[in-house]
Amino acid sequence: MAIYPAIFVLYLGKLSPALTDGWLAYAWPLAVVALCCAWNLRGAPAVGEDSVWMFALLLSPFVVFMGLAFWRGFTLHPAIQWAGPASESALSTGVLVALWNYMGWDNASTVAQEVENPQRNYPRAMIASICLVAVTYILPIVAMAFAGLSAAGFTAGDWVRSASALGGPLLGFAVVIGGAITGIGMFNALVMSYTRLPMAMAEEGMLPLVVARRNSRGVPWVSVVLCGLSWALALQLPFKQLISIDLILYGTSLLLEFVALAVLRIREPHLERPFKAGNLAVACVLGVGPAALIGYALYASRDEKLIGNTSAPLFALGVSLLGPILYWATALPLSRRRLAALPADGD
């Protein structure tokens, strides 16, 4: 979650490096965390509706950028400067970026109770979103190449440089604002998703019941506050290493979801399933491709370092192991006590 306030600061620094110097480098992302936690206290419908206009705002500069880029390509016929020698590092970077850009689809499931007719709306939203994500990633890249802009030295946040080259400082400024909105918008939506997990655990007896407390809008406000404090602790980690850690942590949790999908088909064949992805064989095969990509991502990020000489994969592995340890130490005993307190059948 610390990635998205970091994106906000990254684009803010493109506007003026002085804005992110010194203590401001931590104050800005901390303000994003506080703002989005307060924003989420208004409820899931408000977050969803606000995400729509934020989405329109952040894409508007890129629509202008693509128009100018294609116009330049058609009128000036510049040489496309995107050929270059292949390398293992380039392939690894491409795979890691694609993985990060396309992950997170399971997050929507945690707010299903707050969505109208999820059985009908979720599949439609998923299909439309996948198409939209692909288009919004591919078209700007194609337009940039078509305009003859070089990819050499292109790094995170360099859309500003490309936009300024085509449309002047004003378009570059608009892209900065769009990038900043991206960081806030993504963080805001994920606050809504992730804070429902501790709430559900508390309702199942795996965390203290106070975590499940909700306000008048049905928002688990205690969970929002606790999660916000936890995310604030990670704001000082470097952006690139945060990406590697995110891929590892999310990738391992995704693998567990695919394993659970297959195991539940065997153990609970008659479980009510509003959605069902084929038979048992299909459920098993679904996880093969993601598992291979996640394995490659782990291999590709083996040399990533955090502050000092700490290995990013080892750090992520340590954080991952905290989950089972904390579960066995706290959640499992709470759950057992709760089950023991329930009346037996026939009582």
PyMOL commands that set and color helices and strands:
alter all, ss='L'
color gray80, all
select helices_A, chain A and resi 3-15+17-20+24-40+44-76+88-101+105-114+118-146+159-194+196-203+209-212+221-232+239-267+280-285+288-300+312-341
alter helices_A, ss='H'
color red, helices_A
deselect
rebuild
show_as cartoon
